[in-house]
Amino acid sequence: MDGKERRPLTEPMFYILMSFLKQEMCGMEITEFVARKTRGRVHLGPGTLYTLLGKFQEEKLIEETQMDGRKRTYRLTCKGREAYLEELQRLKTCIRDGEEELT
């Protein structure tokens, strides 16, 4: 992991990585997936989306698979899937801890 500990993902980051679990996607498809999955709760503006896609590419969590004019398609890498699963486990632990405190 490049000697650095991975930081928790923000909600938009988490849902962007989630969008790639089953298929490759372009920016518009990612935005639509996140809006649908969160029932509009998480909004991805173009600035946020493309900044995060660039960061994910730098960190090798996703890779570009196709470019057709301005339309770029991306897919999750093994490292990206690992980051997603680590965050999913962290969130499950948070939920479990929170629920224990209610009893």
N, C-alpha and C positions, 0 to 999 in steps of 0.2 A: 504494500500500500504506500510506496514511496516514503516510508518512514514517518508519515503523518497519520494521526488518528482521524478517521472520518467523522465529520460533524453531523449532527442531526439534520435531516432534510426539512426544508420548509414545506408547507402544504402544496404550493404549486410544483415544487421540485418532485415531491412524492407522486403526485398525479401525472406529471409528465412522464416519469419513468414507468408508471403503471400503464400508460397508454401504449407502450411498446411491448408489453408482455406477450401479446398474441399475434402481432403483425407489425410490419414496417409502416410508418406514417409520415406524412408531410405536415407542415405547420398548421394548415387549416384543419386537417383531420385531428390533430392533437387538441387544438382549441375546442373543436366540437365534442370530442371524447370527454374532455375534462368538464365542459359545461353540462353534458348529459349525465355523466357519472355523479357529479356533485349537485345535480339539479339546480345549477346556476349559482351555487354558493361560492365557488372558486371561479373568478374571472381572470382569464389570461389575456392581457393586452399584448400587442405585437412586440413592444419593447421588452417586456418581461419574458415572453416566450423565446424570442431570438437571443436574448442575453443568456438565458439558461441553456438553450441548445448549444450555444458556443462554448459555455463553461463545461457542459457535459462532454462535448467533443474533445476539449482540451484535456479533461480528466480521463478520457477514453472510456466513458460510461455508455456512449452511443457512437455510432459511426454513420457517415453519409453513405448511402447506397446508390443514389441516383440523383442526377441534376438534369432537369428539363426546363431550360430558360431560367426563370427565377425560382421555380418550384424545386425544392430539395426534399428528398426522402431519406429517413434515418431509421436505424434499427438499434436495438439494445445489444450491448456486448456482454460477454460473460461477467466482466467486472461490473457493468451496470446492473445486471440481474443480482449479483452479490450485494451491491449497495442497496438495492430495493429490498431484498430479503432481510438484510440487517436492520433496516429502518422499520420494516413491518414487525420484526421481532421486538425491537425497542418499544414501538407503540403498543404492542400486545402486553408487554411488561408494565408499561405505564398504566394501562387500563386495569390490569390485574391488581397492581398496587393500590390504585384509587378505589376499586371496588372493595378490597380488603378493609380499607379504612372506614367504609360505610357500615360495616357489620360490627 
